Amino acid sequence: MSLIRVLLSIIFPPLAVYDRGCGSILIVLLLTCLGWIPGVIAALIILNKH
């Protein structure tokens, strides 16, 4: 997980997980719409998995 990805997941979480697949983008986008913090947490968790 690079520093740029971490900063991007804090600023705009769905953009940080763009290469993880459509499902990840949709989940993070939905959580970001429901609340910014759940979207950031989900993006960081998805980025932390290999």
C-alpha positions as CSV (number, residue, x, y, z in Angstrom):
1,M,0.0,0.0,0.0
2,S,1.7,3.2,-1.2
3,L,1.4,6.6,0.4
4,I,-0.4,8.0,-2.7
5,R,-3.1,5.3,-2.4
6,V,-3.5,6.1,1.3
7,L,-3.9,9.8,0.7
8,L,-6.3,9.1,-2.2
9,S,-8.4,6.8,0.0
10,I,-8.7,9.6,2.5
11,I,-9.6,12.2,-0.1
12,F,-11.8,10.2,-2.4
13,P,-12.1,6.5,-1.4
14,P,-13.7,5.0,-4.6
15,L,-10.8,6.3,-6.7
16,A,-8.3,4.6,-4.6
17,V,-9.7,1.1,-5.3
18,Y,-10.2,1.5,-9.0
19,D,-8.0,-1.4,-9.9
20,R,-9.5,-3.9,-7.4
21,G,-12.6,-4.5,-9.5
22,C,-16.1,-3.2,-10.0
23,G,-17.5,-4.8,-6.8
24,S,-15.0,-3.0,-4.6
25,I,-15.6,0.3,-6.3
26,L,-19.4,-0.1,-5.8
27,I,-19.0,-1.1,-2.1
28,V,-16.7,1.8,-1.3
29,L,-18.9,4.2,-3.3
30,L,-22.0,3.1,-1.4
31,L,-20.3,3.4,2.0
32,T,-18.9,6.8,1.0
33,C,-22.4,8.0,0.2
34,L,-23.7,6.7,3.5
35,G,-20.8,8.4,5.4
36,W,-17.3,9.5,4.5
37,I,-15.6,7.6,7.3
38,P,-17.0,4.1,6.5
39,G,-15.9,4.6,2.9
40,V,-12.4,5.5,4.0
41,I,-12.2,2.5,6.3
42,A,-13.5,0.1,3.6
43,A,-11.0,1.5,1.1
44,L,-8.1,1.1,3.5
45,I,-9.2,-2.5,4.3
46,I,-9.5,-3.4,0.6
47,L,-6.1,-1.8,-0.2
48,N,-4.5,-3.6,2.7
49,K,-5.5,-7.1,1.3
50,H,-3.2,-8.6,-1.3
